[in-house]
Amino acid sequence: MYDHVLIPTDGSDGTRRSITHGLAIADQFGATVHALSVIPEGPLGTFETEAATEAARRAVDRVAVEARAADLEPITAVEQGVPHEEILAYADDNEIDLIVMGTQGRTGLDRVLVGSVTERVVRMADVPVVTVRLTDDIRITDAEEARELAHEQAEQEGYEDVTSVGEPHRTSASWIVPLEANGHSMQVHIDAVSGESRIADRTRDEDR
């Protein structure tokens, strides 16, 4: 019934549940998972900063890590423009059968903007749209706690001489902690709600 499932993400905590729901549906139907993040365009043009681009990439990479862990094929994309227009255009161009997205952003204005984007997609999409509301409470809010958990996870999985190589970043209610150990470059993804950890060994992935 569904061959291609699109999960738009802005990296906010509110996308955690939409990612979980989207992956569950894709797993049920053996669908390809598409993760899309849009750098929004304002009245003065596209707000394309290095930080915004990096945040968008982290957001879609987070979906890809979860998809691969579920043995699903992920496709990631970062676009620039008006969010709902880019989401709809991507769906049309990539034969998307279902869109799964959240109804809330981080706080304040983000909540209004994300809700507005979702509303427009629901009204204008030619394919079914599943909307998911954030109800989880974030438990791990401190970057240093995330770093300590990441080190513990790496050591439990047999890595030695574990060192931090960058600052932890939070995206989609998960912390991404970059580490190195024995010549391996990795990212430890820590669920900020449950505390569960998963290692994405970038060196091993590149050698495949």
N, C-alpha and C positions, 0 to 999 in steps of 0.2 A: 504493500500500500504506500509506503514511504521509502524512497530510494535516497533522497538527499534532504537532510535536516539542517536548517540554518539557525545558529545561535548567535544573535548579535550581543556584543558585550562591550561595556565601557570600563570594565575593571572595578566597578563599584561593588560594595558588599551585597547589594541587592541582586547581583547577577549570579550569586552562588547557587541559589535554588533553581534558577532557570537553566543553568548548566547541568545540574544534576538531573532535572526532568528531561532536558533535551537528549542527554546521553542515554537515559533509560529508554526513551522512545526509539532512538537510533539502534540501540542494542536489540530491542524487541524485533525490529524489522530488518536488521543487518544493513542499515543505511550508512551512507557516508556523512560525516559530520563536517559542517562548514562553520567556522568561527570568523565573525566579521566585527571589526572595530572601526568606527568612523570618527575621524578628527573633524569636529564641527566647523562649519563656515559661518562667520558672523557678517554683519553689515559692512565691515571694512575688509572682507576677504577671509581666506582660510587662516585660522589660528594654527599654523604649522610651526611649532617650536620643537626643539630636540627633545624636551621633556615630554611633551604631548605625544610625539611619535613613539618614544620609548615606552611610555605607559600603554599605548595602544598595542604595541607588539607584545608586551608582557601579558596583556589581557587575553589575546588570542593564543599565545603560547600556553597559557594556563589551561585553556580548553583542550588544546592538542595533547598535553601531558595526560589529562584525565581520559581523553578518548583512547590514546594508545594503551593506557593501563586496562581499559575495557576491551582491548583487541578490536577497536574500531578505527577506520581510516579517517584521519583528519585533514582538512584543507583550511589554511588560514589566509586571511586577507585583511589589509589595512587600507582604507579609502579616505578621501577628503571630500567634504561637501556638507550638504544639509542631511542630517542623519536619516530621517525617514525616507528621503528620496534615494539615498545611497543603498539603504536596506532593500527597498522595493526593486531598485534597478539590479542589485546583485541577485535577488531572488529570480527575476526574469531571465537574467543572463546565464544562470547556472542551473536551471531546471529544478529549482527548490520545490519540494512537495509540502513542507511544513516549516513554520517559523516558531521558535520558542524563545520568549524574551521576558525580562522582568518588568515590573511596574514602578520600581523605585530606584533612585540613585543614592548617592551617599547621604547628604543632608541638605536642608534648605532649598536653594535654587535648583540643585541637581535633581532633587525629587520631582520638582515641577517639570523640569526639562525632560527627564527620562519618561515620566508619565505622559507628557505631551507627545513624545516620539512614539511610544507604544500605542497610544490612542490613534494616531494618524496611520500607523501601519495596520492596525486592526481594521480601520475603516476602508483602507485603500488597497490592501493586498488581494491578489487573485487566488491565493492559496490559504489554507487554514492557519490560524495564528493561535498559539497557546500562550497565555499570559500567566506569570507566576509572581506571587507577592512575597516579599521578604518578611519572615517572621522569626528568624533565628537571632539569638543574642551572641554577639562577638565576645569570646572569652579571652583570647590571647590578643592583647592590644599593644604590647610592648615589643619593640624590635629586638631588644637584647634577650628577652625570653625566647623569642623565635630563634635567634642565633644559637642559644644554648640547646634548644630542642633539636636543631638541625645537626649540631655536632654529635649529640647523643645518638641520633638515628644513624649517622654515617659510621660511627664507631661500632654500633650494634651490628651493622651489616658487614663488618670486617675491614673497613677502610682504616688506614693508619696515617699518622702525621697530618691530621685534618687541620686545615687553616682557612680562615675567612679571606675572601678576595674582593669583597664589596659589601655595601650596605644592604640589609634586607629590605624588600619592598612588599607592600601589601596590595594584592589585586584579587578581586572577586572573592573576598572574605578568606583569602589564603595568603600566607607569607611565602615569598620566594627568597631563599637564602643561598647566595652563590658561595661555593666552597671548592677547594682543591685538596687532593689527597693522592699520594703516590703517582703523580703524573696524570691524574684524572681530573677533568674539569666537570663539575656537577652543580646542579641546583636541587636543593631540598625544598619541596613544597609542603607547607604545614597548614592544615585546615585550622583557621582561626576560631572556629566554633567547636569542633570536636577535639582538636589537638593531634589528630592523626597526621602522620608524615609519609611522604613518598619521595624517593630519590630519582631524579632524571639525570643519568650519567651522560653528559654531552660527549665525552670522549668515546665512550662505547657506541653511542648512536652514530657518530661520524664514521666509525670503523666498519659499520654494517654495510 
